[in-house]
Amino acid sequence: MAKTVTVQPSYESPVLKANHSPNQKLLKCNEKNDFAEDLFGKLPDEILVSIVSLLTLKEAARTSVLSRRWRYLWTFTTGSLDFDDSLLLWLMEYRKVIKSYSEESDRFVRWVNEVLKLHRGPTIDEFKVCFSVNEKHFKLDIENWIIFSLRKKVKRLVLDLAHTRESIRVIRQYTLTDQFLRSYHLDSLTTLCLNSVQVTGEVLEYVLSNCPFLEVLHVEATESLVNLKPSGPLLKLKHLEIIHCFKLENFEISALNLVSFKYYGHVARILLGDVPNIVEASYSLAYACSLVTNCSQIPSYLFQVETLSLDLSLRLFEDTPRFPIFRNLRQLTLTLVASGVEPLRCCTSVLEASPFLHRFVVKES
């Protein structure tokens, strides 16, 4: 009797591949998931929490569906608790999305509160809130967020409570006081960003004197900041930004390790004392224009910087400015009004004063 031999193809033809049943595909998918589950299943919880802590908050929360073991692992994250709904604010601002501001504020506050209630990690690297929240209705919620983050020894604290044109009619900005802060330790902070939070110079001086490791300070859109003069030199501060604080009159600071300084605002008395390491500066609005109109009074630290940005779009300069020589300047950005020859004269003058410039950028306002 002849023996029948069946020869299997040495490759999988496109026809056979196309005829795979859904059950076969599902089987392969399950095999991969089982392999991944076995692989991660051998790791201790501490390693899994470290992995989850590298994810964003929303990504970490999605891991809860992987298995029963993963269900609550994300609540032990020590990474970033980032509650950023600024995109929705932008869409509401420009009528791309029609939603009730009050309803969205309620939803946002509930979201933050629910996550904080579930969190079990001992520390967090970052706590970030970006949405328009009214102090009148949510003062206790905002303060509970701050208390939560400080108790978790937060490193980077970002309170961005910026309002929209719709909400500005009814919103009352949250006021941060030193009496409130005195009940908590601030020594874990390395970054503090406050936007649309009312804060006085006294409060900032208290923060600066009680945050020995603070490297980044960003203060924006507060009308309470008038004078700021910390009592001593700031040894760790590297980046300082004061933006749209239009009531500021006097600002004096000494920071040995300050690398960059940004100021967008009205003309004010600004004294940067001992700042031997500053290499970058950025100015906008009336103060930037005053530097150009009073070239002889340009502060001495500006001759150290390697990167300088000036937004001069507020005005046209009738007289050609005569800049002193910037020997260290390597990169310069000018924002100008695109009208007539005055902007060209300004560009020519500053180029002549920058003999070692590597990069020159001109922007049209």
C-alpha positions as CSV (number, residue, x, y, z in Angstrom):
1,M,0.0,0.0,0.0
2,A,1.3,3.4,-0.9
3,K,2.1,5.7,1.9
4,T,0.5,9.2,1.8
5,V,2.8,12.1,2.8
6,T,1.4,15.5,3.5
7,V,3.8,18.4,2.9
8,Q,3.2,21.6,4.9
9,P,4.1,24.9,3.3
10,S,7.3,26.4,4.7
11,Y,5.6,29.8,4.8
12,E,2.2,31.2,5.5
13,S,0.6,32.3,2.3
14,P,-1.4,35.6,2.2
15,V,-4.5,33.6,1.4
16,L,-4.1,31.4,4.5
17,K,-3.3,34.5,6.6
18,A,-6.5,36.2,5.3
19,N,-8.6,33.1,6.2
20,H,-7.6,33.1,9.9
21,S,-10.7,32.9,11.9
22,P,-11.5,35.6,14.6
23,N,-11.2,32.9,17.2
24,Q,-7.6,32.2,16.2
25,K,-6.7,35.9,16.4
26,L,-8.4,36.1,19.8
27,L,-6.4,33.1,21.0
28,K,-3.1,34.7,20.0
29,C,-4.1,38.0,21.7
30,N,-5.0,36.1,24.9
31,E,-1.6,34.3,24.7
32,K,0.2,37.6,24.6
33,N,-1.8,39.0,27.5
34,D,-1.2,35.9,29.5
35,F,2.6,36.2,28.8
36,A,2.6,39.9,29.9
37,E,0.5,39.1,33.0
38,D,2.9,36.3,33.9
39,L,5.9,38.6,33.3
40,F,4.5,41.4,35.5
41,G,3.0,39.0,37.9
42,K,6.5,38.0,39.1
43,L,7.4,41.6,40.0
44,P,6.8,42.9,43.5
45,D,4.2,45.6,44.0
46,E,6.9,48.2,44.7
47,I,8.4,47.8,41.2
48,L,4.9,47.9,39.6
49,V,4.1,51.1,41.5
50,S,7.4,52.6,40.3
51,I,6.4,51.8,36.7
52,V,2.9,53.3,37.2
53,S,4.5,56.4,38.7
54,L,6.2,57.1,35.4
55,L,2.9,57.4,33.6
56,T,0.5,60.4,33.4
57,L,-2.4,60.3,35.8
58,K,-4.9,59.2,33.1
59,E,-2.6,56.5,31.8
60,A,-2.0,55.3,35.3
61,A,-5.7,55.1,36.0
62,R,-6.3,53.0,32.9
63,T,-4.0,50.3,34.2
64,S,-6.8,49.4,36.7
65,V,-8.5,47.3,34.1
66,L,-5.6,45.0,33.4
67,S,-6.3,42.6,36.3
68,R,-7.6,42.4,39.8
69,R,-4.1,43.0,41.1
70,W,-3.7,46.2,39.1
71,R,-7.1,47.6,40.1
72,Y,-5.8,49.9,42.8
73,L,-2.0,50.0,42.1
74,W,-2.4,53.4,40.4
75,T,-3.6,54.9,43.6
76,F,-0.1,54.4,45.1
77,T,1.6,56.5,42.4
78,T,4.4,58.8,43.6
79,G,4.7,60.6,40.2
80,S,2.5,63.4,38.9
81,L,-1.1,64.2,39.8
82,D,-1.8,66.4,36.8
83,F,-5.3,67.8,36.6
84,D,-5.0,69.9,33.5
85,D,-8.3,70.8,31.7
86,S,-6.9,74.0,30.1
87,L,-7.8,72.7,26.7
88,L,-11.4,72.7,27.6
89,L,-11.1,76.2,28.9
90,W,-9.6,77.3,25.6
91,L,-12.4,75.6,23.6
92,M,-15.0,77.3,25.8
93,E,-13.2,80.7,25.5
94,Y,-13.4,80.6,21.7
95,R,-16.8,79.0,21.5
96,K,-15.5,75.8,20.0
97,V,-17.5,74.0,22.8
98,I,-20.6,75.4,24.3
99,K,-20.7,74.3,27.9
100,S,-21.8,75.9,31.2
101,Y,-18.8,77.3,33.1
102,S,-20.3,76.6,36.5
103,E,-21.2,73.0,35.6
104,E,-17.7,72.3,34.2
105,S,-16.2,73.8,37.4
106,D,-18.3,71.5,39.5
107,R,-17.2,68.5,37.4
108,F,-13.6,69.5,37.6
109,V,-13.6,69.9,41.4
110,R,-15.4,66.5,41.8
111,W,-12.8,64.9,39.6
112,V,-9.8,66.2,41.7
113,N,-11.5,65.4,45.0
114,E,-12.3,61.8,44.0
115,V,-8.8,61.1,42.9
116,L,-7.3,62.6,46.1
117,K,-9.7,60.5,48.2
118,L,-8.4,57.4,46.5
119,H,-4.7,58.2,46.6
120,R,-2.6,56.0,48.9
121,G,1.0,56.9,48.0
122,P,3.2,58.4,50.7
123,T,4.6,61.1,48.5
124,I,4.1,62.8,45.1
125,D,6.5,64.5,42.8
126,E,4.0,67.0,41.3
127,F,0.6,68.3,42.0
128,K,-0.9,70.4,39.1
129,V,-4.3,72.0,38.8
130,C,-5.1,73.9,35.6
131,F,-8.7,75.2,35.4
132,S,-10.7,78.2,36.3
133,V,-11.9,77.7,39.9
134,N,-13.9,80.3,41.8
135,E,-12.8,80.9,45.4
136,K,-16.4,81.9,46.4
137,H,-17.6,78.4,45.9
138,F,-14.5,76.3,46.1
139,K,-12.2,77.9,48.7
140,L,-12.2,74.9,51.0
141,D,-11.5,72.5,48.1
142,I,-8.5,74.6,46.9
143,E,-7.1,74.7,50.4
144,N,-7.6,70.9,50.8
145,W,-5.7,70.4,47.6
146,I,-2.8,72.5,48.9
147,I,-2.9,70.7,52.3
148,F,-2.9,67.3,50.5
149,S,0.1,68.1,48.3
150,L,2.2,69.5,51.2
151,R,1.4,66.5,53.4
152,K,2.5,64.3,50.5
153,K,5.8,66.3,50.5
154,V,5.2,67.5,46.9
155,K,8.2,68.8,44.9
156,R,6.4,70.7,42.2
157,L,3.2,72.6,43.1
158,V,1.3,74.2,40.2
159,L,-1.9,76.2,40.9
160,D,-3.1,77.6,37.5
161,L,-6.6,79.0,38.2
162,A,-6.7,81.2,35.2
163,H,-10.1,82.4,34.2
164,T,-11.9,82.8,30.9
165,R,-13.7,85.9,29.6
166,E,-17.0,84.3,30.5
167,S,-15.9,83.4,34.0
168,I,-14.2,86.7,34.8
169,R,-17.6,88.3,35.4
170,V,-18.3,86.0,38.3
171,I,-15.0,84.6,39.5
172,R,-13.2,85.6,42.6
173,Q,-9.6,84.5,42.7
174,Y,-8.3,82.4,45.5
175,T,-6.1,84.3,48.0
176,L,-3.1,82.5,49.5
177,T,-2.1,83.7,53.0
178,D,1.0,83.1,55.1
179,Q,-1.3,82.3,58.1
180,F,-2.6,79.3,56.2
181,L,0.9,78.2,55.1
182,R,2.4,78.4,58.6
183,S,0.6,75.2,59.6
184,Y,2.5,73.1,57.1
185,H,6.1,72.3,56.1
186,L,7.3,73.8,52.8
187,D,10.8,72.3,52.7
188,S,10.0,69.7,50.0
189,L,9.1,72.3,47.4
190,T,11.5,72.7,44.4
191,T,9.0,74.4,42.1
192,L,6.1,76.7,42.8
193,C,3.9,78.1,40.1
194,L,0.9,80.4,40.9
195,N,-1.3,81.7,38.2
196,S,-4.4,83.8,39.0
197,V,-3.8,83.3,42.7
198,Q,-3.8,86.4,44.8
199,V,-0.6,86.5,46.7
200,T,1.2,89.4,48.4
201,G,4.9,90.1,48.7
202,E,4.8,89.2,52.3
203,V,3.5,85.7,51.5
204,L,6.1,85.2,48.8
205,E,8.8,86.3,51.2
206,Y,7.6,83.8,53.7
207,V,7.6,81.0,51.0
208,L,11.1,81.9,49.9
209,S,12.5,81.9,53.4
210,N,10.9,78.5,54.2
211,C,11.6,76.7,51.0
212,P,15.4,76.0,51.2
213,F,15.4,73.9,48.0
214,L,13.1,76.1,45.8
215,E,14.6,76.3,42.3
216,V,11.7,77.6,40.2
217,L,9.2,80.4,41.1
218,H,6.5,81.5,38.7
219,V,4.0,84.2,39.7
220,E,1.4,85.3,37.2
221,A,-1.7,87.5,37.1
222,T,-2.0,88.7,40.7
223,E,-3.0,92.2,41.6
224,S,-1.9,91.8,45.3
225,L,1.8,91.8,44.5
226,V,3.2,95.3,45.1
227,N,6.5,94.9,46.8
228,L,8.9,91.9,47.0
229,K,12.1,92.0,48.9
230,P,13.3,88.7,50.5
231,S,15.3,89.3,53.7
232,G,18.4,87.3,52.5
233,P,20.1,85.8,49.5
234,L,18.3,82.9,47.8
235,L,20.9,80.2,47.4
236,K,18.9,77.6,45.3
237,L,16.7,79.7,43.1
238,K,17.5,79.2,39.4
239,H,14.5,80.4,37.5
240,L,12.3,83.3,38.3
241,E,9.2,84.5,36.3
242,I,7.0,87.5,37.2
243,I,4.2,87.8,34.6
244,H,1.4,90.3,34.3
245,C,1.5,91.5,37.9
246,F,0.5,95.0,37.0
247,K,0.5,96.4,40.5
248,L,4.1,95.6,41.2
249,E,6.2,98.7,42.1
250,N,9.3,97.4,43.8
251,F,11.2,94.2,43.4
252,E,14.6,93.5,44.9
253,I,16.3,90.1,45.1
254,S,19.7,88.4,45.4
255,A,20.1,84.9,44.0
256,L,23.6,83.5,43.6
257,N,22.5,80.7,41.3
258,L,19.8,82.4,39.3
259,V,20.1,81.3,35.7
260,S,17.0,82.9,34.0
261,F,14.7,85.8,34.7
262,K,11.5,86.7,33.0
263,Y,9.4,89.8,33.6
264,Y,6.3,90.9,31.6
265,G,4.7,94.0,33.1
266,H,4.7,97.7,33.7
267,V,7.7,99.8,34.5
268,A,8.8,99.0,38.1
269,R,11.9,99.3,40.2
270,I,13.6,95.9,39.6
271,L,16.9,95.2,41.3
272,L,18.7,91.9,40.8
273,G,21.6,92.1,43.2
274,D,24.2,89.3,43.3
275,V,23.3,87.2,40.2
276,P,26.7,86.0,38.8
277,N,25.2,83.0,37.0
278,I,22.4,84.6,35.0
279,V,22.5,83.8,31.3
280,E,19.0,84.3,30.1
281,A,16.5,87.2,30.4
282,S,13.1,87.9,28.8
283,Y,11.1,91.1,29.0
284,S,7.7,92.3,27.6
285,L,5.2,95.1,27.7
286,A,6.1,98.6,29.1
287,Y,9.2,97.5,31.0
288,A,10.8,96.0,27.8
289,C,10.2,99.3,26.0
290,S,11.7,101.3,28.9
291,L,15.0,99.4,28.5
292,V,15.2,100.5,24.9
293,T,14.3,104.1,25.5
294,N,16.7,104.4,28.4
295,C,19.7,102.5,27.1
296,S,22.1,104.2,29.5
297,Q,20.2,102.8,32.4
298,I,20.2,99.1,31.3
299,P,21.0,97.0,34.4
300,S,24.5,95.6,34.6
301,Y,23.4,92.0,34.9
302,L,22.0,92.2,31.3
303,F,25.6,92.4,30.0
304,Q,26.1,88.9,31.4
305,V,23.3,87.2,29.6
306,E,23.7,85.0,26.5
307,T,20.1,84.8,25.6
308,L,17.8,87.8,25.5
309,S,14.2,88.3,24.4
310,L,12.5,91.7,24.1
311,D,8.9,92.2,23.2
312,L,8.7,95.8,21.9
313,S,5.4,95.5,20.2
314,L,3.7,98.1,22.5
315,R,5.2,101.1,20.7
316,L,7.2,102.5,17.8
317,F,10.5,104.2,18.5
318,E,10.9,107.5,16.8
319,D,14.6,107.8,17.7
320,T,17.1,105.1,16.9
321,P,18.1,103.5,20.2
322,R,21.8,103.4,21.0
323,F,22.6,100.2,22.8
324,P,25.8,99.6,24.7
325,I,27.9,96.6,23.7
326,F,26.6,93.2,24.7
327,R,29.7,91.1,24.5
328,N,28.2,87.9,25.9
329,L,25.0,87.9,23.9
330,R,24.7,84.9,21.6
331,Q,21.0,84.7,20.9
332,L,18.5,87.6,20.6
333,T,14.8,87.6,19.9
334,L,12.9,90.8,19.1
335,T,9.1,91.1,18.8
336,L,8.3,94.3,16.8
337,V,5.5,96.2,15.3
338,A,5.5,95.6,11.5
339,S,5.1,99.2,10.4
340,G,7.5,101.7,8.7
341,V,11.3,101.8,9.0
342,E,11.5,102.3,12.8
343,P,11.7,98.5,13.5
344,L,14.5,98.1,11.0
345,R,16.5,100.9,12.7
346,C,16.0,99.2,16.0
347,C,17.3,95.9,14.6
348,T,20.3,97.6,13.0
349,S,21.2,99.2,16.3
350,V,21.0,96.1,18.4
351,L,22.9,94.1,15.8
352,E,25.8,96.6,15.9
353,A,25.8,96.3,19.7
354,S,26.1,92.5,19.6
355,P,29.4,91.6,17.9
356,F,29.3,87.9,19.0
357,L,25.7,87.1,18.2
358,H,25.0,83.6,16.8
359,R,21.3,83.7,16.3
360,F,18.9,86.6,15.7
361,V,15.1,86.1,15.5
362,V,12.6,88.9,14.6
363,K,8.9,88.3,15.3
364,E,6.0,90.3,14.0
365,S,3.4,91.3,16.6
